[in-house]
Amino acid sequence: MKKIYLLIILFCSTSFPQNSDFDLRVNTGIKEIYNIKFTEAEKTFRSLIADYPQNPAGRFFLAMIDWWKITLDFENESNDDKFFLKLEDVIYQCDQLLDKNPDDVNALFFKGGAIGYRGRLRAMRESWLKAADDGREALPIVEHAASLDPNNLDVQLGFGIYNYYAAVIPQENPFIKPLMIFFPEGNKEAGIAQLKSTAFNGKFAKYEARYFLMTLYFRYEHDYKSANEYAEMLCKDFPDNPVFQKWLGRIAMRNVDYFLADSVFNDVLKKADKKYFGYSEPVTLREASYYVGYILKFKGELDSSIAYFENCISESKKIEEEDEESGFQVNSVLYLAQIAEMQNRKTDAIKYYETLLEMRDYGSSHSTSKNRLNSLKGK
């Protein structure tokens, strides 16, 4: 459900004044955000606000710091209120500028962008009606800005995301098609072309475009080779971003490139041990432990894999409620049961399978457990 409203959330970047100092500082701050260097990024954008108080860029990117704190772990809602407040600050400043000049391109872009991000988080939190309202409000604002500055390649990011998801999501989820009467039709091919234009020619939005291309090629196009190309670009530019690293590892797993996946997820765990910012979140440790354990099991290193599956379960329990266990946790228990059988530890295997029946049914976990319990108990 979280993906459904992406089609109504129009991300946008902006046109900036032709000022090399301004450009350099914005680029520096953006890279600090993607490098998960939030303290440095906050200093950069607060100094930008001080030196360019009439430009909404500084306030907008201050909010993006909180957005990336949320992105590191969407299950943690502790930064939501702060993020919403900062977006309201951006919208207020933009409204002040637009009262003086309704065609202020910067104000239009940043207002549309702030409303779009507000809607995206509301959708993630399943506040669907408010998210839809934000989408309807943001779209004409950004379209007006684009009409005033049609050569801005960064704005193609927003239209690319809209075009792609407006075309794809209704096909994936037919029950939302009635909502589309409120929005223009999408065009998948045009959306990909617009995203690629920004990914390779954008001034400030190229990294975000690459991020979306990576995810859409993985989730919807099932083109894992292309997804991997963008994941590699992002990890090369931002090697200490756990979100990008996890995507690179996931794609490697889907490509059955276990050597690369093992390297990536072991690096994630090493950075967590070294207290790299963003790497010690349970959501990250859960996933990395699971995949390292899976690869070790695949290689026949059963004793080593057990520790990683147990760690995955431990991290999962920190963030998951009963009856809402993730696939990571369910599968970890299942693999521990299988390993126990392989090692002739019948009592342990029975315990694990019985535990699975107390958890939510994921895949065929319940039927598998019942079958194995019948066999182990001689029924």
C-alpha positions as CSV (number, residue, x, y, z in Angstrom):
1,M,0.0,0.0,0.0
2,K,2.9,2.4,0.7
3,K,3.8,2.5,-3.0
4,I,0.3,3.2,-4.3
5,Y,0.4,6.9,-3.6
6,L,3.8,7.5,-5.2
7,L,2.0,8.4,-8.3
8,I,0.4,11.4,-6.7
9,I,3.5,12.6,-5.0
10,L,5.4,14.8,-7.4
11,F,8.9,15.4,-6.4
12,C,10.6,18.5,-7.8
13,S,13.9,20.2,-7.5
14,T,14.5,23.8,-8.6
15,S,16.1,26.3,-10.7
16,F,18.8,28.2,-8.8
17,P,20.4,31.6,-9.3
18,Q,23.4,31.6,-11.5
19,N,25.9,32.0,-8.7
20,S,28.9,29.7,-8.5
21,D,29.2,30.2,-4.7
22,F,25.5,29.3,-4.2
23,D,25.7,26.3,-6.6
24,L,28.9,25.0,-4.9
25,R,27.4,25.2,-1.4
26,V,24.1,23.6,-2.4
27,N,26.0,20.7,-4.1
28,T,28.2,20.3,-1.1
29,G,25.2,20.1,1.2
30,I,23.3,17.7,-1.0
31,K,26.3,15.4,-1.1
32,E,26.6,15.6,2.7
33,I,23.0,14.5,3.0
34,Y,23.5,11.5,0.7
35,N,26.7,10.7,2.6
36,I,24.7,10.6,5.8
37,K,26.8,13.4,7.2
38,F,23.8,15.2,8.7
39,T,25.7,17.5,11.1
40,E,27.9,18.8,8.3
41,A,24.9,19.2,6.0
42,E,23.0,21.2,8.6
43,K,25.9,23.6,9.0
44,T,26.1,24.0,5.2
45,F,22.4,24.8,4.8
46,R,22.1,27.1,7.8
47,S,25.0,29.1,6.5
48,L,23.2,29.2,3.1
49,I,20.1,30.6,4.8
50,A,22.2,33.3,6.5
51,D,23.8,34.4,3.2
52,Y,20.8,33.9,0.9
53,P,17.8,34.5,3.2
54,Q,15.3,35.2,0.4
55,N,16.0,31.8,-1.3
56,P,14.0,28.9,0.0
57,A,16.7,26.4,-0.9
58,G,18.4,26.4,2.5
59,R,15.2,25.7,4.4
60,F,14.1,23.1,1.9
61,F,17.3,21.1,2.2
62,L,17.3,21.4,6.0
63,A,14.0,19.5,5.8
64,M,15.7,16.9,3.5
65,I,18.1,16.1,6.2
66,D,15.2,14.9,8.3
67,W,13.7,13.1,5.3
68,W,16.9,11.1,5.1
69,K,16.8,10.4,8.8
70,I,13.3,8.9,8.1
71,T,14.5,7.1,5.0
72,L,17.1,5.2,7.1
73,D,14.3,3.5,8.9
74,F,10.8,4.2,7.8
75,E,9.4,2.2,10.7
76,N,10.7,4.8,13.1
77,E,8.3,7.8,13.3
78,S,10.3,9.9,15.8
79,N,11.4,12.4,13.1
80,D,8.0,12.9,11.5
81,D,6.8,15.9,13.4
82,K,10.1,17.7,13.0
83,F,10.1,17.0,9.3
84,F,6.5,18.3,8.9
85,L,7.3,21.5,10.8
86,K,10.3,22.2,8.5
87,L,8.2,21.7,5.4
88,E,5.6,24.1,6.8
89,D,8.5,26.6,7.2
90,V,9.4,26.2,3.6
91,I,5.8,26.5,2.4
92,Y,5.3,29.7,4.5
93,Q,8.4,31.3,3.1
94,C,7.4,30.4,-0.4
95,D,3.9,31.9,0.1
96,Q,5.5,35.1,1.3
97,L,7.5,35.3,-1.9
98,L,4.6,34.4,-4.1
99,D,2.5,37.1,-2.6
100,K,5.0,39.6,-4.0
101,N,5.5,37.7,-7.3
102,P,3.2,34.9,-8.3
103,D,5.7,33.8,-11.0
104,D,8.7,33.4,-8.6
105,V,10.1,30.2,-10.0
106,N,12.1,29.2,-7.0
107,A,9.2,29.7,-4.7
108,L,6.9,27.7,-6.9
109,F,9.3,24.8,-7.2
110,F,10.1,24.6,-3.5
111,K,6.5,25.0,-2.4
112,G,5.5,22.2,-4.8
113,G,8.4,20.1,-3.6
114,A,7.6,20.6,0.1
115,I,4.0,19.7,-0.4
116,G,5.1,16.6,-2.4
117,Y,7.3,15.4,0.3
118,R,4.7,16.0,2.9
119,G,2.3,13.9,0.9
120,R,4.8,11.2,0.4
121,L,5.3,10.8,4.2
122,R,1.6,10.9,4.8
123,A,1.2,8.1,2.3
124,M,3.9,6.1,4.0
125,R,2.0,6.6,7.3
126,E,-1.2,5.5,5.5
127,S,-2.9,8.9,5.8
128,W,-4.3,8.4,2.3
129,L,-6.8,11.2,1.9
130,K,-4.3,13.8,3.1
131,A,-1.7,12.4,0.8
132,A,-4.1,12.6,-2.1
133,D,-4.9,16.2,-1.3
134,D,-1.2,17.0,-1.2
135,G,-0.7,15.4,-4.6
136,R,-3.6,17.5,-6.1
137,E,-2.2,20.6,-4.6
138,A,1.4,20.1,-5.6
139,L,0.9,19.1,-9.3
140,P,-0.4,22.5,-10.7
141,I,2.2,24.4,-8.7
142,V,5.1,22.5,-10.2
143,E,3.5,22.6,-13.7
144,H,3.3,26.4,-13.4
145,A,7.0,26.5,-12.4
146,A,8.0,24.3,-15.3
147,S,6.1,26.4,-17.8
148,L,8.2,29.4,-16.6
149,D,11.5,27.5,-16.8
150,P,11.1,24.8,-19.4
151,N,14.8,24.2,-19.9
152,N,15.4,23.2,-16.3
153,L,16.6,19.5,-16.5
154,D,16.3,19.0,-12.8
155,V,12.5,19.4,-12.9
156,Q,12.3,16.4,-15.2
157,L,12.8,14.4,-12.1
158,G,9.4,15.2,-10.8
159,F,7.6,14.7,-14.1
160,G,9.6,11.5,-14.7
161,I,8.5,10.0,-11.4
162,Y,4.9,11.1,-12.0
163,N,4.7,9.8,-15.6
164,Y,6.2,6.5,-14.7
165,Y,4.1,5.7,-11.6
166,A,0.9,7.2,-13.0
167,A,1.2,4.7,-15.8
168,V,2.4,1.6,-13.8
169,I,0.8,1.7,-10.4
170,P,-2.8,1.6,-11.6
171,Q,-1.9,-1.5,-13.7
172,E,-0.4,-3.1,-10.6
173,N,-3.3,-2.0,-8.4
174,P,-6.5,-1.8,-10.5
175,F,-8.6,-0.7,-7.5
176,I,-7.0,2.7,-7.5
177,K,-7.9,3.5,-11.1
178,P,-10.9,5.6,-10.1
179,L,-8.5,8.0,-8.4
180,M,-6.8,8.7,-11.7
181,I,-9.7,10.8,-12.9
182,F,-8.2,13.6,-10.7
183,F,-4.8,13.4,-12.4
184,P,-3.3,13.5,-15.9
185,E,-2.5,10.2,-17.6
186,G,1.0,8.8,-17.2
187,N,3.5,7.6,-19.8
188,K,6.0,5.0,-18.6
189,E,8.4,5.4,-21.5
190,A,8.4,9.2,-21.2
191,G,8.9,8.9,-17.5
192,I,12.0,6.7,-17.8
193,A,13.4,9.1,-20.5
194,Q,12.8,12.1,-18.2
195,L,14.4,10.3,-15.3
196,K,17.5,9.4,-17.4
197,S,17.8,12.9,-18.6
198,T,18.0,14.2,-15.0
199,A,20.2,11.3,-13.9
200,F,22.9,12.1,-16.4
201,N,22.4,15.9,-17.1
202,G,20.8,17.2,-13.9
203,K,22.4,19.9,-11.9
204,F,21.3,19.0,-8.4
205,A,18.7,16.2,-8.8
206,K,20.8,13.6,-10.6
207,Y,21.3,11.4,-7.6
208,E,17.7,11.3,-6.7
209,A,16.9,10.4,-10.3
210,R,19.4,7.6,-10.2
211,Y,17.8,6.4,-7.0
212,F,14.4,6.2,-8.5
213,L,15.7,4.5,-11.7
214,M,17.3,1.9,-9.6
215,T,14.2,1.1,-7.6
216,L,11.8,1.1,-10.6
217,Y,14.0,-1.2,-12.6
218,F,14.1,-3.5,-9.6
219,R,10.5,-3.4,-8.5
220,Y,8.5,-3.0,-11.7
221,E,10.7,-3.6,-14.7
222,H,12.5,-6.6,-13.3
223,D,15.5,-5.4,-15.2
224,Y,18.1,-6.3,-12.5
225,K,21.1,-5.5,-14.8
226,S,19.9,-1.9,-15.2
227,A,19.0,-1.6,-11.5
228,N,22.6,-2.8,-10.6
229,E,24.1,-0.1,-12.9
230,Y,22.4,2.7,-10.9
231,A,23.1,1.0,-7.6
232,E,26.8,0.9,-8.4
233,M,26.8,4.6,-9.4
234,L,25.2,5.6,-6.1
235,C,27.5,3.4,-4.0
236,K,30.5,4.7,-5.8
237,D,29.5,8.3,-5.1
238,F,28.2,7.6,-1.6
239,P,30.0,4.5,-0.2
240,D,28.8,5.1,3.3
241,N,25.1,5.3,2.6
242,P,23.4,2.2,4.1
243,V,20.3,2.6,2.0
244,F,22.3,2.5,-1.3
245,Q,24.4,-0.4,0.0
246,K,21.4,-2.4,0.9
247,W,19.9,-1.9,-2.5
248,L,23.2,-3.0,-4.1
249,G,23.1,-6.2,-2.0
250,R,19.4,-6.9,-2.7
251,I,20.0,-6.6,-6.4
252,A,23.0,-8.9,-6.2
253,M,20.9,-11.5,-4.4
254,R,18.3,-11.3,-7.2
255,N,21.0,-11.7,-9.7
256,V,22.3,-14.7,-7.8
257,D,25.6,-12.9,-7.4
258,Y,26.2,-14.3,-3.9
259,F,29.9,-13.2,-4.0
260,L,28.9,-9.5,-4.4
261,A,26.0,-9.8,-2.0
262,D,28.2,-11.4,0.7
263,S,30.8,-8.6,0.3
264,V,28.2,-5.9,0.5
265,F,26.3,-7.1,3.5
266,N,29.4,-8.1,5.4
267,D,30.6,-4.5,4.8
268,V,27.3,-3.2,6.2
269,L,27.8,-5.3,9.4
270,K,31.4,-4.1,9.7
271,K,30.4,-0.5,9.5
272,A,27.7,-1.1,12.1
273,D,30.4,-2.5,14.4
274,K,32.5,0.6,13.8
275,K,29.4,2.8,14.6
276,Y,29.1,4.4,11.2
277,F,26.0,6.6,11.3
278,G,22.9,4.9,10.0
279,Y,24.3,1.4,10.0
280,S,23.3,0.3,13.5
281,E,19.6,0.6,13.0
282,P,17.7,-2.7,13.6
283,V,16.1,-2.5,10.2
284,T,19.6,-2.5,8.6
285,L,21.1,-5.2,10.9
286,R,18.1,-7.4,10.4
287,E,18.5,-7.4,6.6
288,A,22.3,-7.7,6.5
289,S,22.4,-10.5,9.0
290,Y,19.7,-12.4,7.1
291,Y,21.4,-12.3,3.8
292,V,24.9,-13.2,5.2
293,G,23.3,-16.1,7.0
294,Y,21.5,-17.2,3.9
295,I,24.7,-17.2,1.8
296,L,26.6,-19.1,4.5
297,K,23.8,-21.7,4.6
298,F,23.9,-22.0,0.8
299,K,27.7,-22.6,1.0
300,G,27.1,-25.3,3.6
301,E,28.7,-23.4,6.5
302,L,25.8,-24.2,8.7
303,D,27.3,-23.4,12.1
304,S,28.3,-20.0,11.0
305,S,25.0,-19.3,9.4
306,I,23.1,-20.0,12.7
307,A,24.6,-17.0,14.4
308,Y,23.5,-14.6,11.7
309,F,19.9,-16.0,11.6
310,E,19.7,-15.7,15.3
311,N,21.0,-12.1,15.1
312,C,18.4,-11.4,12.4
313,I,15.6,-12.6,14.7
314,S,17.0,-10.6,17.6
315,E,17.1,-7.4,15.6
316,S,13.6,-8.1,14.1
317,K,12.0,-8.4,17.5
318,K,13.2,-4.9,18.4
319,I,11.0,-3.3,15.7
320,E,8.3,-5.9,14.8
321,E,5.1,-6.7,16.6
322,E,3.7,-10.1,17.2
323,D,1.6,-11.3,14.2
324,E,3.4,-8.8,12.0
325,E,6.7,-10.5,11.8
326,S,8.8,-9.7,8.7
327,G,9.8,-12.2,6.1
328,F,13.3,-11.9,7.4
329,Q,12.3,-13.1,10.8
330,V,10.0,-15.9,9.6
331,N,12.5,-17.2,7.1
332,S,15.3,-17.1,9.7
333,V,13.3,-19.3,12.0
334,L,12.5,-21.6,9.1
335,Y,16.1,-21.9,8.0
336,L,17.2,-22.6,11.7
337,A,14.6,-25.4,11.6
338,Q,16.0,-26.8,8.4
339,I,19.6,-26.6,9.7
340,A,18.6,-28.4,12.9
341,E,17.2,-31.2,10.7
342,M,20.4,-31.3,8.6
343,Q,22.4,-31.6,11.8
344,N,20.1,-34.3,13.2
345,R,19.0,-32.1,16.1
346,K,15.4,-33.3,16.0
347,T,14.2,-31.6,19.2
348,D,15.5,-28.2,18.1
349,A,13.9,-28.7,14.7
350,I,10.5,-29.4,16.2
351,K,10.8,-26.4,18.5
352,Y,11.5,-24.1,15.5
353,Y,8.7,-25.5,13.4
354,E,6.3,-25.1,16.3
355,T,7.5,-21.5,16.7
356,L,6.7,-20.9,13.1
357,L,3.1,-21.9,13.6
358,E,2.8,-19.2,16.2
359,M,4.1,-16.6,13.8
360,R,2.2,-15.1,10.9
361,D,2.1,-17.3,7.8
362,Y,4.7,-16.0,5.3
363,G,4.9,-17.8,2.0
364,S,4.3,-21.4,2.8
365,S,5.8,-21.3,6.3
366,H,2.7,-22.8,8.0
367,S,2.1,-25.6,5.6
368,T,5.9,-26.4,5.5
369,S,6.0,-26.5,9.3
370,K,3.0,-28.8,9.6
371,N,4.4,-31.2,7.0
372,R,7.8,-31.3,8.7
373,L,6.3,-31.7,12.2
374,N,4.2,-34.6,11.0
375,S,7.3,-36.2,9.6
376,L,9.5,-35.6,12.6
377,K,6.8,-36.8,15.0
378,G,6.1,-39.9,13.0
379,K,2.5,-39.0,12.2
